Amino acid sequence: MMGNGARASKRRRWCKVRLGGDARTFEIRAIEVTGSRVGDAPMLPELLE
């Protein structure tokens, strides 16, 4: 327990889920999960394979 009204700061950690799908069949064809610091552009080639 912390005194004097102080609160412990909790830093949230996020993950990103990217999906690649077939527009004709609506089937999910690829999925990639990364940390929040990874941008979208570097992941695109992997999803298109």
N, C-alpha and C positions, 0 to 999 in steps of 0.2 A: 504494500500500500504506500502511496506517495502522499506526502503532507503538503500543506500550504496551497492546496488547490491545483497542484501540478498534475498533469496527465501525461502518461507515457505516449509518445507518438508512435503510431503504427503506420508503416509505409506499405501501401498496397502494391502487390506485384501482379502484373497483367500478362496474359499470353494472347497471342493473335492466332486465330484460326482462319485459314484461307481455303476456300473451296473452288474447285474448277469443275464446271459442269457442261454437259452436252445440251445445247439450247433446243435441239430437236426432241430429244427423249426425256429431258429433265433429269437425267441420271448424273449422279455425282461421280466424276471420273478421277479426281485428284483431291487430296487434302494435305495440308501442311500446317503444323503447329510450331510457332516460334515464340521467343520472348518479345516483350514490348519494344525492345530497342532495334529490332530488325525491320527495315523498311519494306514496302510492298514491291518496289522495282527489282531488287535482287531475287525475289522469290518467283517472279513471273516465268522465267525460263524453265524452272523445275516443274511448275504446274502445267506448262504446255507440252512437256515430253509425253 
